[in-house]
Amino acid sequence: MSQHQKIILLLLILTLPIAALVACGTGAASIAPKELISMLGHRLGWVSEPTFSASQAAIVSIIRLPRVLMSLLVGATLAICGTAMQGLFRNPLADPSLIGVSTGATLSAALAIVILGPMLTHAEAEWGVPLLPVVTFGGAVLSTFLIFGLASDRRGTNVATMLLAGIAINALAGAGVGLLTYLADDEQLRTLTFWTLGSLGGINWQSVVWMGGSLFIVLALLLPMSKYFNALTLGEQEAHYLGVPVEQLKQRVILATGLGIGCTVAFCGVIGFVGLVIPHLLRLVGGGQHRYLLPASALGGSLILCLSDTVSRTLVAPAELPIGIVTAIIGAPVFLLLLFQQNKRGQNA
């Protein structure tokens, strides 16, 4: 890893706590940084005379802190899965939604909202467990295994077949979501619309724990394989001759993407552009070395989604703008600008 890449990682690490602190203090009830620091010091036993009120402590601990932590976890998951998909397909325009995981999760959520709505409500009241995320995650896992099964045989996993299977499942699941949208009543349609636009509202500590466990598994699957992604750009056969466990790498990327994206859609709905733009931007400023790119993408995704969520809940306060709209408004122009600059450099070369 070069000195330049280490500096970028260090800047991201230093910026992330600042963004989280700003996010925790920003909202309908503004809380000053010194009060937030006092809360942290009081919790750790460093401050004996707190300067914050009980209501401020409740707002931070019950509402804002879980939401901020969830934005960090989801942003990291989306970005690192996007980086892995781009490395697997050897294409910087690849995205986790390319293989149909997000659409499969969305279809299962739509089925749960429109068809199983009363049943889920009754089950949640009986068992005390929110079942919509469980059903959505199940749809993501099912679509992942379906794609993996279609693209695999005795010789291994065919990336081109995986891509075609993903396109087919995206089309089929998209048609299913469209049909369920047509059948939904007004309340179901509103719920489904907000789900497909993404939101971090209603996040609790239980969701944070599950998302944190998911990200830990994703990192454990992908980070040890970071040294192999660069060799994969030469082609699968060439990478195999260089000692890269190509099939194991494919399986890890598919498993990590299915788990990570499934959890993000299950808890937060569909959030676009993070997994596409962040790796592309960091590759542009720091190079394509994946030992740098994977951790940098995780940090960059956390930073961007934390800031995007802060904007989404303050821009039209007291209402809340779906975070998927914010990431699209930020991500689409940035991505178009990057493509324009890349095309311009290619013409001047």
Buried (B, 14 or more C-beta within 10 A) or exposed (E): BEEEBEEBBEEBEEBBEEBBBBBBBBBEEEBEEEBBBBBBBBEEEEBEEBBBEEEBBEBBBEBBBBBBBBBBBBBBBBBBBBBBBBBBBBEBEBBBBBBBBBBBBBBBBBBBBBBBBEEBEEBEEEEEEBBBBBBBBBBBBBBBEBBBEBBBEEEBBBBEBBBBBBEEBBEBBBEBBEEBBEEBEEEBBEBBEBBBBBBBBEBBEEBBEBBBEBBEBBBEBBBEBBEBBBBBEEEBEEBBEEEBEBBEBBBBBBBBBBBBBBBBBBBBBBBBBBBBBBBBBBBEEBBBBBBBBBBBBBBBBBBBBBBBBBBBBBEEEEEBBBBBBBBBBBBBEBBEEBEEEEEEEEEEE
